Amino acid sequence: MFSVFRRKPAAVVAPDAGDGARPPDAAGDPTPLPGTTRRAPPTRLHRPKPLPELKRRWRGCLIGGAVGDALGAPVEFKSLEEIRAELGPGGVHGYLEAFGRFGAITDDTQMAMFTTEGLLRAYTHGALQGSVDVAAIVDHAYLRWLHTQRSSAPVQPVLDGWLVNETALYASRVPGATVMQSLQRKQFPGERPRNHSKGAGGAMRVAPVGLYCARLHEGMSDERVARHALELGAEIASLTHGHPTGQLAAGAVAALVALLARGRPLAEALDLACALLERRPGHDETLAAIVRARELAAAGPASADQIARLGEGWIAEEAVAIAVYSALAAGEFDAGVRLAVNHDGDSDTTGAIAGNLLGVLHGIESIPTRFTNGLELVDALVALADDLATFPLWPVGEFQPASDLSEHWLERYPAH
């Protein structure tokens, strides 16, 4: 299945950000088209547009996560006391400068974008081949992200598709050590790491899994959709994090996103996600953290001081608990993401997860324009969200006739 991979002959050097260069392996023969060898007559490409409800929730989720990430990035390593001393009692209200610009995203959003790419490539692979190892193809996408960080693994990815040509992604934004080390040691895509980490690096990147499952299984029950999202989210987190809590906390995020994407209220989504989580071995830490977050949110007004009782967010269950508390206690996007980043600890990750939840819950219209204006890579995030909302409509499949439109999607998301 993965003959497209090659053993690394030498170090791979990424193009400098901003030079517009195409990575060295991106050229080559076009992807074979499915179906017959007969080409349909050239026609203008009519790309499907997402339905309004899907567009508002899918864009809200991905852009909301990026907003929370960008709000938290400048204060990630500061204490709440330091944040308040510098910015006043209210803490972070808008973008601060980080990495030489305002509205800068971090590795959290970068990896969520490559998660999305991997899921859509898995779809095209499954449509053509009939079966697919989704996690392995997402892992291949993560190896492309590793390439953007000017690093590599014993197995070298194919640098095709459109996302790896986004030069802004070649910026290194303090990527997590566990993720980097796990990817750098890969002998093959889908290989599990040799660690026992339950860091938040799995949970920060799996919101697209919930959107993917909600769209893929549109006609199924909420429970089945959420169960698949939990399982797939945990499996994708397991590509870099070996501890069950690091995996199941990610699965819980994916399940919540899937349920919110289907219109469930947050409280109902939490009830069902927790019920599914409780059936999984090793759920104790994640479930206890979410229950504690719900209790604190119900106990009184939203407060940054309450977040300290949930931890700092460096480990997965704490990050998810802080995001859940912020979404419940604040009730709306602006206040919720600001609550999620004003604390001691991993502010960009807790902000990103809270932004994912609040964005899919309330839609893109709930995100103030002062956050969307100036957000790094916002156009690419919109494109990914819309592709994730429309992929079942693509004319790609074993029995689909070849056409300009099928070629477009297979070049955009090659089937590996």
NUKEVEX-656514 format. One record per residue (C-alpha): x, y, z; chain; residue number from 1. Coordinates in nm, 4 decimals. Example, Ala and Ser with C-alpha at 12.3 -4.5 7.8 and 13.67 -1.06 7.14 Angstrom:
! residues 2
        X        Y        Z chaine num
   1.2300  -0.4500   0.7800      A   1
   1.3670  -0.1060   0.7140      A   2
This chain:
! residues 416
        X        Y        Z chaine num
   0.0000   0.0000   0.0000      A   1
   0.2800   0.2413   0.0807      A   2
   0.5274   0.1787  -0.1970      A   3
   0.5223   0.5537  -0.2557      A   4
   0.7636   0.5940   0.0349      A   5
   1.1359   0.5937  -0.0124      A   6
   1.4285   0.5483   0.2181      A   7
   1.5952   0.8811   0.2789      A   8
   1.9072   0.9193   0.0610      A   9
   2.0127   1.2514   0.2076      A  10
   1.8886   1.5390   0.4160      A  11
   1.5886   1.7186   0.2691      A  12
   1.6009   2.0980   0.2724      A  13
   1.2688   2.2818   0.2766      A  14
   1.2291   2.5888   0.0583      A  15
   1.2771   2.9144   0.2430      A  16
   0.9500   3.0644   0.3577      A  17
   0.8267   3.3181   0.1101      A  18
   1.0365   3.2059  -0.1879      A  19
   0.7419   3.0339  -0.3564      A  20
   0.9601   2.7367  -0.4450      A  21
   0.7964   2.4025  -0.5058      A  22
   0.9453   2.1318  -0.2810      A  23
   1.1849   1.9091  -0.4747      A  24
   0.9676   1.5975  -0.4972      A  25
   0.6395   1.7720  -0.5736      A  26
   0.6841   1.7495  -0.9493      A  27
   0.6472   1.4298  -1.1463      A  28
   0.3910   1.2187  -1.3223      A  29
   0.0280   1.3127  -1.2607      A  30
  -0.1799   1.0841  -1.0421      A  31
  -0.3545   0.8174  -1.2540      A  32
  -0.7203   0.8908  -1.2965      A  33
  -0.9878   0.6464  -1.1841      A  34
  -1.2279   0.4577  -1.4062      A  35
  -1.1910   0.4418  -1.7813      A  36
  -0.9019   0.5808  -1.9802      A  37
  -1.1474   0.7899  -2.1805      A  38
  -1.1411   1.1530  -2.0702      A  39
  -1.4604   1.3508  -2.0531      A  40
  -1.4614   1.6650  -2.2703      A  41
  -1.2888   1.9595  -2.0994      A  42
  -1.5369   2.1532  -1.8904      A  43
  -1.5222   2.4390  -1.6485      A  44
  -1.4561   2.3081  -1.2980      A  45
  -1.7668   2.3327  -1.0820      A  46
  -1.6362   2.2769  -0.7324      A  47
  -1.9125   2.1900  -0.4867      A  48
  -2.0041   2.4545  -0.2326      A  49
  -2.0789   2.3543   0.1257      A  50
  -2.4329   2.3903   0.2491      A  51
  -2.4732   2.7028   0.4649      A  52
  -2.5035   2.5111   0.7935      A  53
  -2.1968   2.3039   0.7176      A  54
  -1.9984   2.6055   0.6034      A  55
  -2.0663   2.8038   0.9205      A  56
  -1.9812   2.5154   1.1551      A  57
  -1.6858   2.3688   0.9640      A  58
  -1.5230   2.7091   0.9111      A  59
  -1.6062   2.8048   1.2685      A  60
  -1.4273   2.4982   1.4003      A  61
  -1.1017   2.5290   1.2069      A  62
  -1.0760   2.9072   1.2178      A  63
  -1.1916   2.9157   1.5794      A  64
  -0.9129   2.6785   1.6749      A  65
  -0.6574   2.8930   1.4938      A  66
  -0.7854   3.2064   1.6684      A  67
  -0.7509   3.0468   2.0118      A  68
  -0.4050   2.9246   1.9174      A  69
  -0.2962   3.2727   1.8029      A  70
  -0.4382   3.4396   2.1144      A  71
  -0.2560   3.1993   2.3439      A  72
   0.0779   3.1834   2.1632      A  73
   0.2316   3.5041   2.3050      A  74
   0.1522   3.4089   2.6679      A  75
   0.2082   3.0336   2.6517      A  76
   0.4973   3.0301   2.8980      A  77
   0.3720   3.3090   3.1265      A  78
   0.1896   3.2759   3.4552      A  79
  -0.1515   3.4345   3.5085      A  80
   0.0142   3.6774   3.7480      A  81
   0.2616   3.7823   3.4781      A  82
  -0.0142   3.8139   3.2184      A  83
  -0.2202   4.0402   3.4457      A  84
   0.0822   4.2482   3.5459      A  85
   0.1619   4.3114   3.1797      A  86
  -0.1882   4.3446   3.0308      A  87
  -0.4144   4.4367   3.3208      A  88
  -0.6717   4.2366   3.5202      A  89
  -0.8533   4.1176   3.2082      A  90
  -0.5404   3.9670   3.0575      A  91
  -0.5345   3.8865   2.6861      A  92
  -0.8083   4.0661   2.4894      A  93
  -0.6670   4.0541   2.1368      A  94
  -0.3681   3.9497   1.9364      A  95
  -0.0260   4.0238   2.0757      A  96
   0.2937   3.9977   1.8778      A  97
   0.4501   3.6529   1.8556      A  98
   0.7017   3.5145   1.6075      A  99
   0.7414   3.8603   1.4554      A 100
   0.3751   3.9243   1.3734      A 101
   0.0258   3.9575   1.5159      A 102
  -0.2198   3.6698   1.4685      A 103
   0.0560   3.4085   1.4365      A 104
  -0.0487   3.0445   1.4628      A 105
   0.1673   2.7718   1.6174      A 106
   0.2342   2.4043   1.5566      A 107
  -0.1121   2.3321   1.7015      A 108
  -0.2870   2.4795   1.3975      A 109
  -0.0197   2.3634   1.1536      A 110
  -0.0738   2.0035   1.2614      A 111
  -0.4531   2.0377   1.2555      A 112
  -0.4186   2.1499   0.8936      A 113
  -0.2086   1.8462   0.8051      A 114
  -0.4573   1.6249   0.9920      A 115
  -0.7262   1.7610   0.7592      A 116
  -0.5104   1.6962   0.4550      A 117
  -0.4412   1.3402   0.5661      A 118
  -0.8097   1.2662   0.6223      A 119
  -0.9032   1.3939   0.2771      A 120
  -0.6233   1.1931   0.1157      A 121
  -0.7513   0.8880   0.3032      A 122
  -1.0924   0.9512   0.1521      A 123
  -0.9584   0.9619  -0.2046      A 124
  -0.7530   0.6479  -0.1365      A 125
  -1.0570   0.4635  -0.0040      A 126
  -1.2711   0.5807  -0.2947      A 127
  -1.0191   0.4396  -0.5425      A 128
  -0.9035   0.1276  -0.3585      A 129
  -1.2041   0.0310  -0.1476      A 130
  -1.0090   0.0045   0.1789      A 131
  -0.7758   0.2393   0.3611      A 132
  -0.5594   0.2685   0.6716      A 133
  -0.6672   0.6203   0.7652      A 134
  -0.4164   0.6643   1.0470      A 135
  -0.1227   0.5644   0.8259      A 136
  -0.2194   0.8178   0.5597      A 137
  -0.2602   1.0886   0.8239      A 138
   0.0845   0.9900   0.9513      A 139
   0.2171   1.0437   0.5982      A 140
   0.0700   1.3956   0.6170      A 141
   0.2496   1.4504   0.9481      A 142
   0.5757   1.3528   0.7797      A 143
   0.5106   1.6296   0.5276      A 144
   0.4611   1.8673   0.8199      A 145
   0.7908   1.7416   0.9649      A 146
   0.9525   1.8357   0.6346      A 147
   0.8197   2.1913   0.6716      A 148
   0.9983   2.2042   1.0062      A 149
   1.3290   2.1286   0.8282      A 150
   1.3508   1.7859   0.9810      A 151
   1.3079   1.4326   0.8499      A 152
   1.2599   1.0673   0.9370      A 153
   1.4136   0.7413   0.8095      A 154
   1.1135   0.7183   0.5758      A 155
   1.0703   1.0146   0.3446      A 156
   0.7234   1.1344   0.2390      A 157
   0.6096   1.2236  -0.1077      A 158
   0.5834   1.6027  -0.1182      A 159
   0.2784   1.6428  -0.3402      A 160
  -0.0628   1.8007  -0.3013      A 161
  -0.1228   2.1698  -0.2386      A 162
  -0.0752   2.2128   0.1356      A 163
   0.2987   2.1457   0.1465      A 164
   0.3415   2.4352  -0.0997      A 165
   0.2001   2.6858   0.1503      A 166
   0.5281   2.8589   0.2296      A 167
   0.3973   3.0122   0.5545      A 168
   0.3814   2.6593   0.6971      A 169
   0.7606   2.6360   0.6798      A 170
   0.7845   2.8555   0.9898      A 171
   0.8887   2.6696   1.3051      A 172
   0.6624   2.7623   1.5944      A 173
   0.8117   2.5820   1.8966      A 174
   0.6846   2.2326   1.8052      A 175
   0.6439   1.9869   2.0908      A 176
   0.9357   1.7587   2.1674      A 177
   0.7227   1.4423   2.1900      A 178
   0.5683   1.4985   1.8470      A 179
   0.9005   1.5838   1.6840      A 180
   1.0829   1.2860   1.8320      A 181
   0.8031   1.0438   1.7478      A 182
   0.7952   1.1547   1.3851      A 183
   1.1736   1.1715   1.3473      A 184
   1.1970   0.8027   1.4428      A 185
   0.9345   0.6729   1.1992      A 186
   1.0461   0.3701   0.9998      A 187
   0.7114   0.3538   0.8196      A 188
   0.3855   0.5542   0.8257      A 189
   0.1510   0.4384   1.0968      A 190
   0.4293   0.3155   1.3263      A 191
   0.3448   0.3737   1.6935      A 192
   0.5903   0.5624   1.9150      A 193
   0.8110   0.4192   2.1842      A 194
   0.6978   0.6533   2.4595      A 195
   0.4420   0.6731   2.7374      A 196
   0.3523   1.0372   2.6866      A 197
   0.0130   1.1851   2.7625      A 198
   0.1044   1.5359   2.6525      A 199
  -0.1527   1.7557   2.4847      A 200
   0.0064   1.7268   2.1401      A 201
  -0.2485   1.4677   2.0281      A 202
  -0.5602   1.6488   2.1486      A 203
  -0.4555   1.9800   1.9930      A 204
  -0.4746   1.8510   1.6333      A 205
  -0.7770   1.6187   1.6095      A 206
  -1.0769   1.8509   1.5787      A 207
  -1.0814   1.7841   1.2010      A 208
  -1.1443   1.4173   1.2799      A 209
  -1.4811   1.5099   1.4304      A 210
  -1.5775   1.7123   1.1225      A 211
  -1.4644   1.4302   0.8935      A 212
  -1.6725   1.1694   1.0750      A 213
  -1.9769   1.3971   1.0940      A 214
  -1.9654   1.4435   0.7154      A 215
  -1.8638   1.0896   0.6219      A 216
  -2.1441   0.9280   0.8229      A 217
  -2.4124   1.1887   0.7636      A 218
  -2.7004   0.9399   0.7644      A 219
  -2.5952   0.7488   1.0764      A 220
  -2.6971   0.8025   1.4381      A 221
  -2.5165   1.0542   1.6556      A 222
  -2.3872   0.7733   1.8752      A 223
  -2.2277   0.5844   1.5857      A 224
  -2.0711   0.9006   1.4452      A 225
  -1.9321   1.0019   1.7839      A 226
  -1.8011   0.6516   1.8519      A 227
  -1.6111   0.6464   1.5243      A 228
  -1.4763   0.9965   1.5910      A 229
  -1.3573   0.8946   1.9374      A 230
  -1.1894   0.5803   1.8044      A 231
  -1.0253   0.7530   1.5086      A 232
  -0.9199   1.0561   1.7132      A 233
  -0.7560   0.8296   1.9709      A 234
  -0.5860   0.6260   1.6961      A 235
  -0.4454   0.9364   1.5299      A 236
  -0.3171   1.0675   1.8632      A 237
  -0.1506   0.7291   1.9175      A 238
   0.0774   0.8028   1.6204      A 239
   0.2842   1.0216   1.8533      A 240
   0.1590   0.9650   2.2092      A 241
   0.1778   0.6255   2.3769      A 242
  -0.0258   0.6803   2.6952      A 243
  -0.3979   0.5894   2.6898      A 244
  -0.4902   0.9248   2.8426      A 245
  -0.3084   1.1143   2.5682      A 246
  -0.5067   0.9129   2.3159      A 247
  -0.8517   0.9088   2.4791      A 248
  -0.8447   1.2814   2.5617      A 249
  -0.7902   1.3410   2.1902      A 250
  -1.0701   1.0978   2.1094      A 251
  -1.3008   1.2913   2.3408      A 252
  -1.2257   1.6154   2.1534      A 253
  -1.3014   1.4507   1.8189      A 254
  -1.6271   1.3031   1.9514      A 255
  -1.7392   1.6389   2.0934      A 256
  -1.6641   1.8172   1.7656      A 257
  -1.8590   1.5549   1.5698      A 258
  -2.1636   1.5908   1.7920      A 259
  -2.1531   1.9703   1.7948      A 260
  -2.1145   1.9694   1.4165      A 261
  -2.4399   1.7742   1.3973      A 262
  -2.6192   2.0360   1.6065      A 263
  -2.6158   1.8782   1.9523      A 264
  -2.6116   2.1297   2.2410      A 265
  -2.2852   2.1276   2.4357      A 266
  -2.4301   1.9645   2.7474      A 267
  -2.5852   1.6811   2.5435      A 268
  -2.2650   1.6351   2.3465      A 269
  -2.0696   1.6054   2.6711      A 270
  -2.3169   1.3503   2.8096      A 271
  -2.2863   1.1256   2.5053      A 272
  -1.9097   1.1678   2.4659      A 273
  -1.8543   1.0815   2.8319      A 274
  -2.0799   0.7763   2.8045      A 275
  -1.8752   0.6521   2.5085      A 276
  -1.5490   0.7367   2.6814      A 277
  -1.6493   0.5374   2.9885      A 278
  -1.6600   0.2177   2.7794      A 279
  -1.2926   0.2468   2.6856      A 280
  -1.0140   0.0956   2.9007      A 281
  -0.7902   0.3624   3.0479      A 282
  -1.0578   0.6326   3.0502      A 283
  -1.0374   0.7235   3.4196      A 284
  -0.8121   1.0321   3.4022      A 285
  -0.9830   1.1864   3.1013      A 286
  -1.3357   1.1265   3.2280      A 287
  -1.2528   1.2593   3.5760      A 288
  -1.1020   1.5766   3.4291      A 289
  -1.4086   1.6450   3.2117      A 290
  -1.6464   1.5788   3.5021      A 291
  -1.4462   1.8204   3.7184      A 292
  -1.4626   2.0867   3.4470      A 293
  -1.8402   2.0508   3.4259      A 294
  -1.8749   2.0767   3.8013      A 295
  -1.6685   2.3955   3.8174      A 296
  -1.8604   2.5515   3.5286      A 297
  -2.1903   2.4816   3.7035      A 298
  -2.0667   2.6126   4.0387      A 299
  -2.0434   2.9819   3.9566      A 300
  -1.9450   3.2576   3.7148      A 301
  -1.6575   3.2074   3.4706      A 302
  -1.3253   3.2801   3.6357      A 303
  -0.9629   3.2508   3.5285      A 304
  -0.8774   3.1574   3.8857      A 305
  -1.0975   2.8469   3.8619      A 306
  -0.8899   2.7142   3.5734      A 307
  -0.5959   2.6649   3.8087      A 308
  -0.8005   2.3916   3.9769      A 309
  -0.8002   2.1979   3.6492      A 310
  -0.4247   2.2168   3.5896      A 311
  -0.2066   2.4005   3.3397      A 312
  -0.2910   2.2153   3.0194      A 313
   0.0471   2.0609   2.9448      A 314
  -0.1013   1.7131   2.9661      A 315
  -0.3922   1.5990   2.7560      A 316
  -0.6709   1.5583   3.0100      A 317
  -0.5958   1.8996   3.1643      A 318
  -0.5973   2.0731   2.8259      A 319
  -0.9324   1.9192   2.7360      A 320
  -1.0782   2.0011   3.0779      A 321
  -0.9738   2.3675   3.0530      A 322
  -1.1245   2.3929   2.7046      A 323
  -1.4506   2.2303   2.8182      A 324
  -1.4698   2.4570   3.1244      A 325
  -1.4113   2.7664   2.9110      A 326
  -1.6767   2.6673   2.6572      A 327
  -1.9333   2.5930   2.9286      A 328
  -1.8616   2.8790   3.1655      A 329
  -1.8312   3.1583   2.9105      A 330
  -2.1053   3.0455   2.6750      A 331
  -1.9906   3.2463   2.3705      A 332
  -1.6839   3.2525   2.1494      A 333
  -1.5072   3.5768   2.2412      A 334
  -1.5235   3.5346   2.6185      A 335
  -1.4625   3.1607   2.5944      A 336
  -1.1354   3.1693   2.4014      A 337
  -1.0046   3.4562   2.6144      A 338
  -1.0864   3.2590   2.9278      A 339
  -0.9062   2.9578   2.7815      A 340
  -0.5772   3.1441   2.7262      A 341
  -0.5565   3.3536   3.0442      A 342
  -0.3999   3.1057   3.2842      A 343
  -0.0711   2.9489   3.3889      A 344
   0.0388   2.6976   3.1312      A 345
  -0.0175   2.5792   2.7738      A 346
  -0.2319   2.8722   2.6630      A 347
  -0.2124   2.8161   2.2876      A 348
  -0.3281   2.4544   2.3107      A 349
  -0.6124   2.5210   2.5544      A 350
  -0.7125   2.8203   2.3411      A 351
  -0.7044   2.6107   2.0244      A 352
  -0.9237   2.3322   2.1635      A 353
  -1.1689   2.5795   2.3185      A 354
  -1.1796   2.7647   1.9861      A 355
  -1.2546   2.4409   1.8015      A 356
  -1.5447   2.3624   2.0355      A 357
  -1.6899   2.7130   2.0481      A 358
  -1.6420   2.7664   1.6751      A 359
  -1.8277   2.4544   1.5701      A 360
  -2.0941   2.5168   1.8350      A 361
  -2.1708   2.8789   1.7470      A 362
  -2.0480   2.9011   1.3860      A 363
  -1.8091   3.1268   1.2000      A 364
  -2.0384   3.4264   1.2520      A 365
  -1.9652   3.4143   1.6264      A 366
  -1.5958   3.4880   1.5729      A 367
  -1.5302   3.8649   1.5852      A 368
  -1.3744   4.0162   1.2757      A 369
  -1.0939   4.1580   1.4867      A 370
  -0.9814   3.7957   1.5229      A 371
  -1.0345   3.6766   1.1656      A 372
  -0.8686   3.9871   1.0191      A 373
  -0.4945   3.9348   1.0304      A 374
  -0.5100   3.5681   1.1289      A 375
  -0.2206   3.3823   0.9703      A 376
  -0.3141   3.1375   0.6916      A 377
  -0.6846   3.2181   0.7230      A 378
  -0.7454   3.1616   0.3501      A 379
  -0.5874   2.8171   0.3637      A 380
  -0.7980   2.7330   0.6696      A 381
  -1.1159   2.8376   0.4858      A 382
  -1.0184   2.6192   0.1897      A 383
  -0.9532   2.3181   0.4131      A 384
  -1.2811   2.3673   0.6005      A 385
  -1.4806   2.3868   0.2776      A 386
  -1.3056   2.0802   0.1337      A 387
  -1.3785   1.8914   0.4560      A 388
  -1.7447   1.9917   0.4250      A 389
  -1.7834   1.8763   0.0625      A 390
  -1.5584   1.5735   0.0071      A 391
  -1.8419   1.3154  -0.0277      A 392
  -1.9542   1.5115  -0.3368      A 393
  -1.6238   1.4786  -0.5215      A 394
  -1.6477   1.2708  -0.8436      A 395
  -1.3658   1.0405  -0.7334      A 396
  -1.4021   0.6632  -0.7234      A 397
  -1.3167   0.3325  -0.8836      A 398
  -1.6189   0.3503  -1.1119      A 399
  -1.6273   0.7246  -1.1695      A 400
  -1.5429   0.8430  -1.5225      A 401
  -1.2254   1.0433  -1.5577      A 402
  -1.2810   1.4167  -1.5831      A 403
  -1.1104   1.7479  -1.5252      A 404
  -1.2819   1.7693  -1.1889      A 405
  -1.1689   1.4254  -1.0712      A 406
  -0.8152   1.5143  -1.1797      A 407
  -0.8420   1.8380  -0.9811      A 408
  -0.9253   1.6589  -0.6566      A 409
  -0.6686   1.3842  -0.7038      A 410
  -0.3984   1.6420  -0.7640      A 411
  -0.5141   1.8415  -0.4648      A 412
  -0.5380   1.5368  -0.2351      A 413
  -0.3353   1.2498  -0.3895      A 414
  -0.4428   0.9071  -0.2690      A 415
  -0.1474   0.8348  -0.0381      A 416
